[in-house]
Amino acid sequence: MDAVLLTEPTGGILAANPAACLMLGRSEAELMAVGRAGVLDLSDPRAAAAAEERNRVGRFRGELTLVRKDGSSFPADVSTAIFADRSGRLYTSMVARDVTARKAGEAALRRSQAELQAIYDTTPVMMCVTDAARHVRYANRAFADFIGRPAAELTHETACGVIGCLGALDDPGGCGFGPRCEICPMRRAMEGAISDGQVRRDVEYAFGVLRNGTPQEMVFQASVAPIPLAGEAGLLLCFEDVTTQRRADNELRTSRAQLRALAARLQTAREEERASVAREVHDVMAQALTRLKIDLVWLQRRLTRPFRITSTSALAARVLEMSKMADETIRSAQQIATALRPAVLDSLGLCAAVEWYVRDFQARTGIACRLDGEEDPDGSNRDVATAAFRILQEGLTNVLRHSKATAVDVVLRQSLSTVALTIRDNGCGMPASAAGNPAAIGIAGMRERAELLGGTFELSSAAGSGTTIVVRLPNAAPTAGAGDRQ
């Protein structure tokens, strides 16, 4: 209930209602005794301004500070007006309402708003509030910083236009909800949240325009929540940039597919190698040894049966044939061993092995090979030399199978700390996506060999411009298990 006081222009109180007595802690007689000056806090500069306004225009309405009998003060909404009775005598009415509770509530609300604003602005999650027409009403600092524009500039623009969803690709100046919006999961989530009032979580979508129109390929994960906004339906949008995560996921899936293909190829290669060695041993060495066995049996019979006369020249000729057969068998064994691991790699080092293999590759394929080799005086680490040699074999095999090249340059550089191998062809090249294809297990195998030793593998190619492979391996101590892997 409001306090009502009837006062004289000079400040005396003529009457007070019970609410005034209760509010000010004085009886009506006490109020009449102290007058208006006893209930107003005259140290409040608003009191003098209120009196000046009341005297000037005949009324005042505003907030003043009132004082109780015990000396405590409190805020009140005060309305005063000057009026005259029939005789022309002037009076002043004063109506006051204690607003202590309201002021406390307002202060608590301001604190709450400040806390919420601080949370809103300091959270790392990008957030914005839109109206039902998807126009931005508020944007937090993380959102504005990511967009690269002040938050005030973003208001009244469409959220889709600011973020740059699929529709913004059709209308870079803002989202005109073009044809591509029909397939945009973000638009469907926003429309659905407005229509049924349900929260949409983990909405993933891609966009291509962001940060003042700069095209970027990015992926966002968003949550869309309907909220009341000044009497209308609004939306709270929360965004998380998952571009790096999705790229990593894609790379991981590709890598796993490549590793599975590589493992299958390794198994196949082992079986093919075993079959090849078995054929070589059976078809060449076993036959040669069988013939040598026959000749030895013949020689034994001639030597153990002296009554059967055989000329010395015939024996010598047969022994010579046996010697030639043994030489052929030795050469076959050497060829098989060289195919498995060139002896020159262990005896003369990496540079000599590379030179031998490049020369052999040119002779077998007719592809011109130029070698610029440099041997490390102290020799390369065994595992590093093996890995570099196997990468060279795989790289030249890819050139033969896929590149249609007529010339290949091989550059080998060695130092105490690094072994660098470059393979460059003038072939047809390959698109950028081919290197990450799970079917490109040759490339995956070379990369795995390099990375297993802590090295790097770089491939650059373009259609019609040839392909260049650069491998750098640390020339460090041997790594267990990093040796001759197929």
C-alpha positions as CSV (number, residue, x, y, z in Angstrom):
1,M,0.0,0.0,0.0
2,D,1.3,3.5,-0.9
3,A,2.1,6.1,1.7
4,V,0.1,9.4,1.3
5,L,1.1,12.7,2.9
6,L,-0.6,16.0,2.7
7,T,1.9,18.8,3.1
8,E,2.1,22.6,3.0
9,P,4.3,24.3,0.4
10,T,6.5,25.3,3.3
11,G,7.1,21.6,4.1
12,G,4.9,21.0,7.0
13,I,2.9,17.7,7.1
14,L,-0.8,18.2,7.6
15,A,-2.0,14.6,7.4
16,A,-0.6,11.0,6.8
17,N,-2.4,7.8,6.1
18,P,-1.6,4.6,8.1
19,A,0.6,3.2,5.3
20,A,2.8,6.3,5.6
21,C,3.1,5.9,9.3
22,L,4.0,2.2,8.9
23,M,6.5,2.9,6.1
24,L,8.3,5.7,7.9
25,G,8.1,4.2,11.4
26,R,6.4,7.3,12.9
27,S,2.9,8.2,14.1
28,E,0.9,10.8,12.3
29,A,1.7,13.3,15.1
30,E,5.4,12.6,14.8
31,L,5.3,13.1,11.1
32,M,3.5,16.3,11.5
33,A,6.2,17.3,14.0
34,V,9.2,16.6,11.8
35,G,7.6,17.8,8.6
36,R,8.6,16.9,5.0
37,A,12.3,17.6,5.8
38,G,12.2,14.9,8.4
39,V,11.2,12.2,6.0
40,L,13.3,13.2,3.0
41,D,17.1,12.5,2.8
42,L,18.2,16.0,1.9
43,S,21.7,14.9,1.3
44,D,20.4,13.1,-1.8
45,P,20.9,15.7,-4.7
46,R,17.7,14.5,-6.3
47,A,15.7,16.0,-3.4
48,A,16.7,19.6,-4.3
49,A,16.1,18.9,-8.0
50,A,12.7,17.4,-7.1
51,A,11.7,20.5,-5.1
52,E,12.8,22.8,-8.0
53,E,10.8,20.8,-10.5
54,R,7.7,20.7,-8.3
55,N,7.8,24.5,-7.7
56,R,8.4,25.2,-11.4
57,V,5.8,22.9,-13.0
58,G,3.6,22.1,-10.1
59,R,4.4,18.4,-10.0
60,F,7.3,15.9,-9.7
61,R,7.6,12.1,-10.2
62,G,10.7,10.1,-9.7
63,E,12.8,8.2,-7.2
64,L,13.9,9.8,-3.9
65,T,15.5,8.5,-0.7
66,L,13.2,8.5,2.4
67,V,14.3,8.3,6.0
68,R,12.7,6.2,8.8
69,K,12.5,7.2,12.4
70,D,15.5,4.9,13.2
71,G,17.6,6.8,10.7
72,S,17.6,4.1,8.1
73,S,16.9,5.2,4.5
74,F,15.2,3.4,1.6
75,P,14.4,4.2,-2.0
76,A,10.9,5.1,-3.0
77,D,9.0,6.1,-6.1
78,V,7.5,9.5,-5.2
79,S,4.8,11.6,-6.9
80,T,4.1,15.1,-5.7
81,A,1.6,17.7,-7.0
82,I,0.6,21.2,-5.9
83,F,-3.1,21.9,-5.8
84,A,-5.3,24.7,-4.2
85,D,-8.6,24.4,-2.3
86,R,-11.7,26.6,-2.9
87,S,-10.2,29.4,-0.9
88,G,-7.0,29.3,-2.9
89,R,-4.8,27.9,-0.3
90,L,-2.0,25.8,-1.7
91,Y,-1.3,22.2,-0.6
92,T,1.1,19.5,-1.8
93,S,0.2,15.8,-2.1
94,M,2.9,13.3,-1.8
95,V,2.5,9.6,-2.7
96,A,5.4,7.3,-2.0
97,R,6.0,3.6,-2.7
98,D,8.8,1.7,-1.1
99,V,10.9,0.1,-3.9
100,T,13.5,-1.5,-1.8
101,A,12.5,-5.0,-2.9
102,R,12.2,-3.9,-6.5
103,K,15.6,-2.3,-6.4
104,A,17.1,-5.4,-4.8
105,G,15.5,-7.5,-7.5
106,E,16.8,-5.2,-10.2
107,A,20.3,-5.3,-8.8
108,A,20.1,-9.1,-8.6
109,L,18.8,-9.2,-12.2
110,R,21.7,-7.0,-13.3
111,R,24.2,-9.2,-11.6
112,S,22.6,-12.3,-13.1
113,Q,22.6,-10.7,-16.5
114,A,26.3,-9.7,-16.1
115,E,27.2,-13.2,-15.0
116,L,25.3,-14.7,-17.9
117,Q,26.8,-12.2,-20.3
118,A,30.3,-13.1,-19.0
119,I,29.6,-16.8,-19.4
120,Y,28.1,-16.1,-22.9
121,D,31.1,-14.1,-24.0
122,T,33.9,-16.2,-22.4
123,T,32.6,-19.7,-23.4
124,P,34.8,-21.1,-26.2
125,V,31.7,-22.5,-28.0
126,M,30.5,-20.2,-30.8
127,M,26.9,-19.1,-30.0
128,C,24.3,-16.8,-31.4
129,V,20.6,-16.0,-30.9
130,T,18.3,-15.5,-33.8
131,D,14.7,-14.5,-34.2
132,A,12.1,-16.7,-36.0
133,A,13.3,-15.2,-39.4
134,R,16.8,-16.5,-38.6
135,H,18.2,-12.9,-38.2
136,V,21.0,-12.7,-35.6
137,R,20.0,-10.8,-32.5
138,Y,23.0,-11.6,-30.3
139,A,26.4,-13.2,-30.9
140,N,29.0,-14.1,-28.4
141,R,32.7,-13.2,-28.6
142,A,33.8,-16.6,-29.8
143,F,31.4,-16.4,-32.7
144,A,32.3,-12.9,-33.7
145,D,36.0,-13.6,-33.4
146,F,35.7,-16.7,-35.6
147,I,33.7,-14.8,-38.2
148,G,36.2,-12.0,-38.0
149,R,33.7,-9.2,-37.6
150,P,32.4,-7.2,-34.5
151,A,29.4,-8.8,-33.0
152,A,27.4,-5.5,-33.5
153,E,27.9,-5.8,-37.2
154,L,26.3,-9.3,-37.3
155,T,23.0,-8.3,-35.9
156,H,20.0,-8.3,-38.2
157,E,21.9,-10.4,-40.8
158,T,20.7,-13.9,-41.4
159,A,22.6,-16.6,-39.5
160,C,23.0,-18.6,-42.6
161,G,24.4,-15.7,-44.5
162,V,26.9,-14.8,-41.7
163,I,28.1,-18.4,-41.3
164,G,28.1,-19.1,-45.0
165,C,26.1,-22.3,-45.3
166,L,25.4,-24.0,-48.6
167,G,22.8,-21.4,-49.6
168,A,25.4,-18.6,-49.2
169,L,27.4,-20.2,-52.0
170,D,24.5,-19.2,-54.3
171,D,24.1,-15.8,-52.7
172,P,27.5,-14.6,-51.3
173,G,26.1,-11.3,-50.1
174,G,23.7,-13.0,-47.7
175,C,21.5,-16.1,-47.6
176,G,18.7,-15.8,-50.1
177,F,17.6,-19.4,-49.3
178,G,18.5,-20.6,-52.8
179,P,18.0,-24.1,-54.2
180,R,20.9,-25.6,-52.3
181,C,19.2,-24.7,-49.0
182,E,16.7,-27.5,-49.7
183,I,19.4,-30.0,-48.9
184,C,21.1,-28.0,-46.1
185,P,20.7,-29.9,-42.7
186,M,21.2,-26.6,-40.9
187,R,18.2,-25.0,-42.4
188,R,16.1,-28.1,-41.8
189,A,17.2,-28.2,-38.2
190,M,16.3,-24.5,-37.7
191,E,12.9,-24.8,-39.3
192,G,12.1,-28.0,-37.4
193,A,13.1,-26.4,-34.0
194,I,10.8,-23.5,-34.7
195,S,7.9,-25.7,-35.8
196,D,7.9,-28.4,-33.1
197,G,9.9,-26.7,-30.3
198,Q,12.3,-29.6,-30.0
199,V,16.1,-29.3,-29.7
200,R,18.3,-30.5,-32.5
201,R,21.7,-31.7,-31.5
202,D,24.8,-32.8,-33.4
203,V,23.7,-31.3,-36.7
204,E,26.7,-31.5,-39.0
205,Y,27.0,-29.4,-42.1
206,A,29.5,-27.9,-44.5
207,F,29.9,-24.4,-45.7
208,G,32.0,-22.6,-48.1
209,V,31.9,-18.9,-47.3
210,L,33.2,-17.4,-44.0
211,R,35.2,-14.5,-42.6
212,N,34.2,-11.6,-44.8
213,G,33.5,-13.8,-47.8
214,T,36.8,-15.7,-47.9
215,P,36.0,-19.1,-49.3
216,Q,36.9,-22.0,-47.0
217,E,36.0,-25.6,-46.8
218,M,34.9,-26.2,-43.3
219,V,32.6,-28.6,-41.3
220,F,30.5,-27.5,-38.3
221,Q,28.7,-29.5,-35.7
222,A,25.7,-27.5,-34.3
223,S,23.0,-27.6,-31.8
224,V,19.7,-25.7,-32.4
225,A,17.5,-25.0,-29.4
226,P,14.1,-23.0,-29.5
227,I,13.9,-20.2,-27.0
228,P,11.4,-17.5,-26.2
229,L,12.6,-14.1,-27.5
230,A,10.7,-10.9,-26.7
231,G,7.3,-12.5,-27.3
232,E,8.3,-14.5,-30.3
233,A,10.0,-17.8,-31.1
234,G,13.8,-17.6,-31.2
235,L,16.7,-19.9,-31.7
236,L,19.9,-20.5,-29.8
237,L,22.6,-21.8,-32.1
238,C,25.8,-23.4,-30.8
239,F,28.6,-24.2,-33.2
240,E,31.7,-26.3,-32.9
241,D,34.4,-26.3,-35.7
242,V,35.1,-30.0,-36.4
243,T,36.9,-29.5,-39.7
244,T,40.2,-30.7,-38.4
245,Q,38.6,-33.6,-36.6
246,R,36.7,-34.7,-39.8
247,R,39.8,-34.3,-41.9
248,A,41.7,-36.5,-39.4
249,D,38.8,-39.0,-39.4
250,N,39.0,-39.2,-43.2
251,E,42.8,-39.5,-43.2
252,L,42.5,-42.2,-40.6
253,R,39.9,-44.1,-42.6
254,T,42.1,-43.7,-45.7
255,S,45.2,-44.8,-43.8
256,R,43.4,-47.8,-42.4
257,A,42.2,-48.8,-45.8
258,Q,45.7,-48.4,-47.2
259,L,47.2,-50.4,-44.3
260,R,44.7,-53.2,-44.9
261,A,45.5,-53.2,-48.6
262,L,49.2,-53.0,-47.8
263,A,49.0,-55.9,-45.4
264,A,47.2,-57.9,-48.0
265,R,49.8,-57.0,-50.6
266,L,52.6,-57.8,-48.3
267,Q,51.1,-61.3,-47.7
268,T,50.7,-61.7,-51.4
269,A,54.2,-60.5,-52.1
270,R,55.6,-63.0,-49.6
271,E,53.7,-65.8,-51.2
272,E,54.7,-64.8,-54.7
273,E,58.3,-64.4,-53.6
274,R,58.3,-67.8,-52.0
275,A,56.6,-69.3,-55.1
276,S,59.2,-67.6,-57.3
277,V,62.1,-68.9,-55.2
278,A,60.6,-72.3,-55.2
279,R,60.3,-72.3,-59.0
280,E,63.8,-71.1,-59.4
281,V,65.1,-73.7,-57.1
282,H,63.1,-76.5,-58.7
283,D,63.3,-75.5,-62.4
284,V,67.0,-74.4,-62.4
285,M,69.0,-75.6,-59.4
286,A,67.2,-78.9,-58.9
287,Q,67.5,-79.8,-62.6
288,A,71.1,-78.8,-62.7
289,L,71.9,-80.8,-59.5
290,T,70.1,-83.8,-61.0
291,R,72.2,-83.6,-64.1
292,L,75.3,-83.3,-62.0
293,K,74.2,-86.3,-60.0
294,I,73.8,-88.3,-63.2
295,D,77.3,-87.3,-64.3
296,L,78.7,-88.2,-60.9
297,V,77.1,-91.7,-61.0
298,W,78.5,-92.2,-64.5
299,L,82.0,-91.2,-63.3
300,Q,81.7,-93.4,-60.2
301,R,80.9,-96.4,-62.4
302,R,83.8,-95.8,-64.7
303,L,86.2,-95.4,-61.8
304,T,85.0,-98.5,-59.9
305,R,84.9,-100.8,-62.9
306,P,88.4,-100.7,-64.3
307,F,87.6,-103.6,-66.8
308,R,85.4,-101.2,-68.6
309,I,87.9,-99.1,-70.5
310,T,87.1,-95.4,-70.8
311,S,89.5,-93.0,-72.4
312,T,91.1,-90.3,-70.4
313,S,89.9,-87.7,-72.8
314,A,86.3,-88.9,-72.3
315,L,86.6,-88.7,-68.6
316,A,88.1,-85.2,-68.8
317,A,85.3,-84.0,-71.1
318,R,82.7,-85.3,-68.7
319,V,84.4,-83.7,-65.7
320,L,84.5,-80.4,-67.7
321,E,80.7,-80.6,-68.3
322,M,80.2,-81.2,-64.6
323,S,82.3,-78.2,-63.8
324,K,80.3,-76.0,-66.2
325,M,77.1,-77.3,-64.6
326,A,78.3,-76.4,-61.2
327,D,79.2,-72.9,-62.4
328,E,75.7,-72.5,-63.8
329,T,74.2,-73.7,-60.5
330,I,76.3,-71.2,-58.6
331,R,75.2,-68.4,-60.9
332,S,71.6,-69.4,-60.4
333,A,72.0,-69.4,-56.6
334,Q,73.6,-65.9,-56.8
335,Q,70.8,-64.6,-59.0
336,I,68.2,-65.9,-56.5
337,A,70.1,-64.4,-53.6
338,T,70.5,-61.1,-55.4
339,A,66.8,-60.9,-56.1
340,L,66.2,-61.4,-52.4
341,R,68.8,-58.9,-51.3
342,P,71.7,-57.5,-53.4
343,A,75.0,-58.4,-52.0
344,V,76.4,-55.1,-53.3
345,L,74.2,-53.3,-50.7
346,D,76.0,-55.0,-47.8
347,S,79.5,-55.1,-49.3
348,L,79.8,-51.8,-51.2
349,G,77.1,-49.6,-49.7
350,L,73.9,-47.8,-50.7
351,C,75.3,-45.7,-53.5
352,A,76.8,-48.7,-55.3
353,A,73.5,-50.7,-54.9
354,V,71.5,-47.8,-56.3
355,E,73.9,-47.5,-59.2
356,W,73.6,-51.2,-59.9
357,Y,69.8,-51.3,-59.7
358,V,69.4,-48.1,-61.8
359,R,71.6,-49.6,-64.5
360,D,69.8,-52.9,-64.4
361,F,66.4,-51.2,-64.5
362,Q,67.4,-49.2,-67.6
363,A,68.6,-52.4,-69.3
364,R,65.4,-54.3,-68.5
365,T,62.9,-51.6,-69.4
366,G,64.5,-49.3,-71.9
367,I,63.6,-46.3,-69.8
368,A,66.5,-43.8,-69.7
369,C,67.8,-43.4,-66.1
370,R,70.2,-40.7,-65.0
371,L,71.8,-41.1,-61.5
372,D,73.4,-38.4,-59.5
373,G,74.7,-40.4,-56.5
374,E,76.8,-39.3,-53.5
375,E,78.2,-41.9,-51.1
376,D,78.7,-41.1,-47.5
377,P,82.3,-41.8,-46.6
378,D,81.3,-43.4,-43.3
379,G,78.5,-45.5,-44.8
380,S,74.8,-45.4,-44.1
381,N,72.9,-47.1,-41.3
382,R,72.0,-50.6,-42.4
383,D,68.2,-50.2,-41.8
384,V,68.3,-46.8,-43.5
385,A,70.2,-48.1,-46.5
386,T,67.8,-51.0,-46.8
387,A,64.7,-48.7,-46.6
388,A,66.1,-46.3,-49.2
389,F,66.9,-49.2,-51.6
390,R,63.5,-50.7,-51.2
391,I,61.8,-47.3,-51.8
392,L,63.9,-46.9,-54.9
393,Q,62.7,-50.4,-56.1
394,E,59.1,-49.6,-55.4
395,G,59.4,-46.1,-57.0
396,L,60.9,-47.3,-60.2
397,T,58.3,-50.2,-60.3
398,N,55.6,-47.6,-60.2
399,V,57.3,-45.6,-62.9
400,L,57.3,-48.7,-65.1
401,R,53.7,-49.7,-64.3
402,H,51.9,-46.4,-64.3
403,S,53.8,-43.3,-65.5
404,K,54.4,-44.0,-69.2
405,A,57.7,-42.2,-68.6
406,T,60.7,-42.2,-71.0
407,A,63.2,-40.9,-68.6
408,V,63.9,-41.0,-64.8
409,D,66.3,-38.9,-62.7
410,V,67.5,-40.5,-59.4
411,V,69.4,-38.3,-57.0
412,L,71.0,-39.7,-53.8
413,R,72.5,-37.4,-51.2
414,Q,74.1,-38.7,-47.9
415,S,75.5,-37.1,-44.9
416,L,76.3,-38.0,-41.3
417,S,72.7,-37.1,-40.3
418,T,70.5,-37.6,-43.4
419,V,70.0,-39.8,-46.4
420,A,67.9,-38.1,-49.1
421,L,66.6,-39.9,-52.2
422,T,64.7,-38.2,-55.1
423,I,63.0,-40.0,-57.9
424,R,61.7,-37.8,-60.7
425,D,60.0,-39.0,-64.0
426,N,58.7,-37.2,-67.0
427,G,55.5,-39.4,-67.2
428,C,51.8,-38.7,-67.3
429,G,51.6,-37.8,-63.6
430,M,48.6,-38.3,-61.3
431,P,45.8,-36.2,-59.8
432,A,46.3,-35.1,-56.2
433,S,43.6,-37.4,-54.9
434,A,45.3,-40.5,-56.3
435,A,48.0,-40.4,-53.6
436,G,45.4,-40.9,-50.9
437,N,43.6,-43.6,-52.7
438,P,43.5,-46.8,-50.6
439,A,44.4,-48.7,-53.8
440,A,47.7,-46.8,-54.0
441,I,49.5,-49.3,-51.7
442,G,52.8,-48.8,-53.4
443,I,52.8,-45.2,-52.3
444,A,51.5,-46.3,-48.8
445,G,54.4,-48.8,-48.5
446,M,57.0,-46.2,-49.4
447,R,55.5,-43.7,-46.9
448,E,55.4,-46.4,-44.2
449,R,59.0,-47.3,-44.7
450,A,60.1,-43.7,-44.4
451,E,57.9,-42.9,-41.4
452,L,58.9,-46.1,-39.6
453,L,62.5,-44.8,-39.4
454,G,61.3,-41.3,-38.4
455,G,61.8,-39.9,-41.9
456,T,59.6,-38.0,-44.3
457,F,57.9,-38.9,-47.6
458,E,56.8,-36.2,-50.1
459,L,55.1,-36.8,-53.4
460,S,54.3,-34.0,-55.9
461,S,52.5,-34.7,-59.2
462,A,50.1,-33.2,-61.6
463,A,48.4,-34.7,-64.7
464,G,50.8,-34.4,-67.6
465,S,53.7,-33.1,-65.5
466,G,55.4,-36.2,-64.2
467,T,55.8,-37.3,-60.6
468,T,58.5,-36.5,-58.0
469,I,59.2,-38.5,-54.9
470,V,61.5,-37.1,-52.2
471,V,62.4,-39.2,-49.2
472,R,64.5,-38.0,-46.3
473,L,65.7,-40.6,-43.7
474,P,67.6,-39.8,-40.5
475,N,71.0,-41.6,-40.7
476,A,70.8,-42.7,-37.1
477,A,71.2,-45.8,-35.0
478,P,69.4,-48.9,-36.3
479,T,65.7,-49.3,-35.4
480,A,64.5,-52.7,-34.2
481,G,62.2,-54.2,-36.8
482,A,62.8,-51.6,-39.4
483,G,64.9,-53.6,-41.7
484,D,64.2,-55.4,-44.9
485,R,60.3,-55.4,-45.0
486,Q,58.4,-56.2,-48.2
